[in-house]
Amino acid sequence: MENFEEILRTDLHQFLLSMKEVDERLPECPDVEEKWEEIAKAYIPDGIREFQDYPSASLGWMMYIGMAVAKMWDTEWEIYSKIEDLYTYMRDKRGYDQMDEYIREEVLLLQGIDYTVLEKVTGECASRVYNALMHQHLEPGTKEAFNGYVVCLHQLYLTGAAMQLKRMGYHMTKME
């Protein structure tokens, strides 16, 4: 699975780099990364339930969550970091099915072309990850399939956070 995670990271990074959505060097944001495990535990029951019929949504929503957490980190982290279950907090605003719209509209404050472009980019990233997961030929319902799904979610979460950090003006450059 470690190799699969690296393949996903590289593919998403190169794809988004070509669209100028991330920098050559991906950002490090320990506060956002530390929220991953708690968010994943809360998200996985909903995500798995939706995966069968809506795999792109099940995967893509995690990318939006990564963006939202990065935005929260930048704006009011002293408040948001204390929320026990950030995933449920976001999901319950409009429900699972409209979580993407809630995040784009209410958290990221996007409208018009920016709203639409982000929807397309996120959809493409989710499709790429889903395709890579299917090419692993993991037997559904197995521990390996579950681990593969979690690896996909993790990379989408980190990628979403990286995209949002760049959009907010955080750039990672090598120090001389």
MIRO-376789 format. One record per residue: residue in one letter; x, y, z of N, C-alpha, C, CB in turn. Coordinates in steps of 0.001 Angstrom, whole numbers, plus 500000, padded with zeros to 6 digits. Glycine has a CB too. Example, Ala and Ser with C-alpha at 12.3 -4.5 7.8 and 13.67 -1.06 7.14 Angstrom:
<bapas>
A513190494310507800512300495500507800513200496700507800511308495527509046S512850497750507080513670498940507140512900500030507870514084499402505725
</bapas>
This chain:
<bapas>
M500821498789500000500000500000500000500858501266500000499070500003501211E502046501176500593502926502339500644503278502818499239504203502009501425N503563501872498345503870502198496959502654502816496270504334500945496202F501471502258496532500241502787495958500021504233496404499040501913496359E500269504504497681500100505867498192501069506831497499500317505899499724E502286506392497273503265507238496583502852507483495129504663506591496633I502316506454494480501818506599493097500706507636493045501306505239492547L499763507550493977498665508524494029499198509934494276497655508141495130R500070510069495250500627511382495593501294512001494365501646511262496762T502107511219493687502830511716492513501874512090491393503826510670492019D500895511227491123499945511502490039499136512769490320498998510307489843L498599512885491520497810514073491856498681515328491818497164513917493247H499890515217492346500787516369492365501110516830490937502085516025493124Q501479515889490074501832516249488695500630516829487945502373515021487945F499470516222488124498250516720487473497948518150487918497047515800487792L497958518392489220497625519719489733498734520732489474497340519644491220L499967520280489411501085521150489054500906521649487622502440520405489211S500463520764486736500251521148485334499139522182485194499918519916484491M498241522221486165497146523196486155497454524409487032495851522537486625K498662524429487596499108525506488489498228525629489739499117526835487736E497704524493490202496877524460491413497705524186492666495791523402491276V498921523681492483499849523468493597501238523902493139499850521963494071D502129524074494100503515524420493798504338523152493600504120525288494922E505540523320493084506464522198492898506693521469494220507808522693492320R506884522246495249507080521669496586505757521785497345508251522394497366L505255520642497811503977520646498523504156521226499928503393519215498601P503142521924500416503252522550501732503176521533502860502164523584501907E503694521936503982503572521148505201502751521976506173504982520766505804C501720521371506705500855522060507652500455521050508724499593522679506940P501304520884509728501071519859510753499698519935511416502123519967511808D499170521148511647497854521261512285496780520583511446497490522735512509V496820520796510142495839520182509233496080518678509166495925520812507806E497327518274509065497650516846508984497243516103510254499145516656508728E497361516750511394496994516113512654495500515834512755497425516977513811K494685516561512021493232516349512041492815515153511183492512517607511556W493712514650510334493378513589509389492733512371510045494611513164508659E493383511835511050492910510574511625491506510705512208493872510097512703E491263511757512945489937511952513546488887512170512455489952513156514527I489233512915511422488300513147510323488027511842509589488852514209509350A489069511076509320488899509809508600487988508858509370490262509146508354K488196508730510666487363507827511470485898508220511399487828507823512926A485619509499511420484237509968511359483661509831509939484156511433511824Y484497510048508927484040510057507533483811508657506960485045510785506677I484658507721507292484663506407506638483299505712506616485651505517507324P482516505697507684481204505038507571480316505644506467480476505122508908D480294506969506364479518507619505301480150507364503943479406509132505556G481461507514503875482164507350502601482010505962502017483620507654502776I482151504947502853482013503562502365480589503300501897482400502550503470R479615503793502650478217503602502261477944504193500867477281504248503305E478537505328500575478306506012499299479180505491498163478542507484499466F480269504817498496481262504430497495480680503553496385482402503701498165Q479841502607496722479287501673495730478589502409494578478296500712496408D477719503343494914476933504040493889477551505359493432475549504300494408Y478325505979494290478886507297493979480368507365494354478104508402494714P481210506580493689482624506546494096483325507897493974483367505530493266S483018508666492939483689509961492784483315510926493900483344510578491434A482064510898494328481646511748495445482306511263496729480100511750495594S482287509956496965482873509384498170484343509773498301482726507862498160L485049509820497200486456510204497210486620511728497188487182509579496016G485909512382496300486056513820496115485692514649497330485227514252494977W484697514184498097484293514936499279485471515093500239483114514242499984M486348514086500282487498514186501187488466515270500732488224512842501278M488536515501499445489386516578498946488817517932499398489499516516497391Y487496518064499307486855519291499801487089519472501302485342519261499506I487031518376502037487255518454503480488673518946503764487017517078504147G489657518445503023491031518926503176491137520421502913491962518172502236M490439520891501882490432522325501585489797523111502722489684522601500275A488680522600503214487966523297504285488817523388505545486644522588504596V489477522311505900490306522322507109491472523303506935490839520892507423A492057523357505749493138524324505493492617525756505625493744524104504081K491429526003505116490828527346505219490550527690506685489510527427504388M490015526706507413489746526928508840491039527219509602489035525702509452W492095526499509234493398526708509863493876528140509648494429525714509307D493635528665508457494097530005508106493262531103508752494083530175506608T491998530830509016491122531904509475490875531900510975489817531816508769E490336530829511507489925530800512908490356529499513572488407530976513026W491617529122513435492052527816513935491861527668515442493506527592513588E492020528766516184491842528671517636490415528232517991492161530024518302I489468528489517108488078528037517322487891526642516721487057529044516688Y488221526487515442487956525220514741488776524052515294488248525382513258S489967524313515779490795523220516289490190522577517534492193523728516602K489294523298518195488669522784519410487376521997519116488368523941520360I486891522057517893485690521292517531486066519825517525485113521735516135E485356519047518309485712517649518512485641516822517230484811517044519548D484639517063516390484449516272515176484182517218514006483278515252515347L485242517694513383485109518655512278484319518084511104486487519092511798Y484493516790510820483754516200509703482249516297509949484168514726509495T481792515841511102480360515870511398479855517311511435480068515164512740Y480654518201511956480309519624511981480001520122510558481468520454512609M480865519780509596480641520206508208479488519451507563481909520008507384R479457518138507755478412517316507127477027517756507563478615515839507466D476886518060508819475558518367509351475040519750508972475581518247510835K475858520560508337475386521875507890474305521732506811476566522714507352R474508520806505854473529520595504778473302519118504470473983521306503520G474000518257505153473902516830504883475039516372503980472553516498504248Y475260515078503954476364514502503188476297514877501706476362512989503334D475119514753501109474991514965499666475327516386499222473596514634499234Q475118517359500076475418518753499719476666519299500399474248519627500067M477485518402500951478677518864501659479639519603500725479391517682502312D479759519146499482480641519826498529480182521256498297480687519065497196E478891521444498121478358522786497894478534523661499132476875522715497504Y478267523083500299478454523839501546479896524327501656478086522968502777I480853523440501412482262523826501548482632524886500522483177522601501394R482234524696499264482578525706498243481933527053498537482147525228496855E480672527047498964479944528305499173480233528959500517478468528061499054E480143528192501599480172528771502941481552528790503595479236528020503815V482398527842503219483735527797503836484748528495502929484173526324504107L484767528098501655485746528672500726485258529975500098486071527671499632L483963530246500244483340531483499744483531531673498244483910532683500478L483328530604497487483504530661496035482178530935495339484111529351495514Q482287531612494196481131531892493351481567531800491901480520533292493663G480589531733491012480838531821489582481851530829489066481284533176489245I482789531333488265483759530486487580484661529757488577484605531324486619D485042530405489674485892529756490677485187528539491284486273530757491788Y483903528670491525483081527584492075483063526406491098481628528078492363T482815526716489829482712525688488791484063525033488509482151526292487505V485115525826488439486451525283488171486851524315489286487497526427488043L486619524704490526486986523823491634486190522514491578486751524533492982E484937522596491214484115521387491078484711520452490029482660521756490700K485142521011488910485721520190487834487075519609488239485877521024486553V487917520400488851489244519928489273489097518814490302490087521094489857T488235519019491267488027518013492306487446516733491704487095518559493407G486503516875490788485927515706490116486973514927489336484809516135489182E487854515637488669488914514969487904489891514254488832489669515985487029C490238514888489932491143514241490901490494512978491468491509515223492056A489229513062491823488515511895492358488466510779491318487081512284492793S488230511117490057488195510112488986489551509457488793487739510746487674R490596510248488838491957509706488696492267508720489818492998510847488692V491911509092491030492181508242492184491335506967492116491900509006493495Y490080507108491741489204505938491607489761504971490558487765506377491223N490192505508489437490775504693488374492017503951488885491136505574487158A492869504659489608494072504029490164493698502929491159494966505083490851L492683503185491972492232502183492945491707500938492233491139502771493861M490925501130491179490372499989490441491490499169489778489365500478489374H492557499833489377493685499126488753494531498339489755494567500117488026Q494218498484491036494901497680492055494304496268492120494803498367493441H493129496094491519492437494795491490492284494198492892493196493811490590L491811495019493804491594494572495177490199493959495280491761495751496186E490107492855495966488817492189496109487932492996497053488996490738496629P486724493399496574485819494187497424485540493473498747484495494460496686G485435494261499798485109493719501105486291493173501889484116492657500946T487483493238501306488666492721502001489373493840502753489636492055501003K490260493431503642491069494392504382491917495219503412491970493667505411E492434494564502375493255495276501388492446496347500665493842494290500370A491194496023500308490337497002499631490059498193500558489001496343499182F489786497908501821489550498965502795490791499851502928489167498363504164N491948499216503082493194499985503207493460500823501961494378499043503463G493167500272500783493324501026499544492424502254499517493024500139498348Y491195502089499970490243503200500029490755504287500982488847502697500482V491246503880502144491750504842503128492968505591502577492116504123504449V493840504896501874495002505535501242494527506606500250495893504472500517C493513506277499469492958507242498508492423508474499231491836506592497669L491647508258500281491098509379501040492208510245501625490186508871502157H493235509608502152494329510347502775495018511258501760495346509376503395Q495309510725500590495981511544499575495085512673499075496418510672498398L493795512417498949492873513472498520492748514561499589491487512877498208Y492736514172500844492683515139501941493918516045501911492582514410503303L495092515434501824496336516209501796496431517083500550497540515274501864T495979516551499429496009517309498177495056518490498234495654516408496993G493873518264498784492920519363498941493495520466499817491608518852499537A494133520078500911494750521063501794495856521828501058495319520374503052A496677521124500294497761521774499546497208522774498531498624520719498829M496159522381497828495542523304496863495038524570497548494383522613496129Q494344524375498653493774525530499353494856526417499936492836525071500458L495897525833500476496993526647501011497608527507499913498073525750501651K497786526934498731498328527728497618497349528837497239498621526826496387R496062528512497175495054529517496827495036530675497817493676528876496763M495418530406499048495432531452500074496772532180500123495121530851501441G497693531813499233498954532538499147500135531912499854498765533867499674Y499957530700500376501086530014501002501862529295499912500611529014502111H503136529608499792503985528991498783505195528380499463504416530019497708M505484527160499078506641526482499640507798526629498655506331524975499935T508829527282499110510025527412498281511220526947499089510222528877497787K512192526447498388513401525955499040514194527119499586514257525130498068M514615527004500832515415528058501464516878527829501102515217528072503023E517553528876500752518974528783500395519839528994501608519335529799499314
</bapas>
